[in-house]
Amino acid sequence: MKYLNALRNQWIAARGWMFCTLLLAGLLIYVMQSYVQLSANMPTRLVPYDLHLMEGPVEVGASAGYTDEDYLTEIAVADTQLHSTWTPNNVESQYARFQNRMTPALYAKVGNDLQGRLPDLENSERSQALFVEHTEALEDTVRVTGRLRAWIGSEQVEDRPIAYRVRYAFSDGVPYVAGFSVEEE
């Protein structure tokens, strides 16, 4: 009988540890879910590198008193690179990222054309790169000039000057591509 009481006591002690383990696991899951939800809903603030020189907050957007030209220029260079620099392996992701930067109106106008070009570009051996030489910002429009070079395999087949004009529209302070045109130089 002594042996059975010892087994019974061990069983009760083990159930206690199992209960505590399950309770702590449930608490851990709840805390992790709370952190994930909190991080998804937390606003992101862009802090400029020269914040210590400013005398207050700076608005960027359509409702702002002014839009930093350097800010728009950097975004325009990145957007033109998404459109113009690709290989057959990454052209789909580059164009998808470019389309995500468009306003709904521009996407409705040119989105299907870009999607229609993808099969031909993916099956070709053409790669191209844009080398930016100069940028010029005028209010909500940025002009990006440079050289567009293209290769088929390892042979360079194109090297020409090109200029892009990128116009932005702001939504909740975020600039989206509202107009995109190519100007041959």
Summary of the structure (lengths in Angstrom):
residues: 185
radius of gyration: 27.9
end to end distance: 99.2
largest distance: 99.2
contacts: 444
relative contact order: 0.12
helix: 48%
strand: 30%
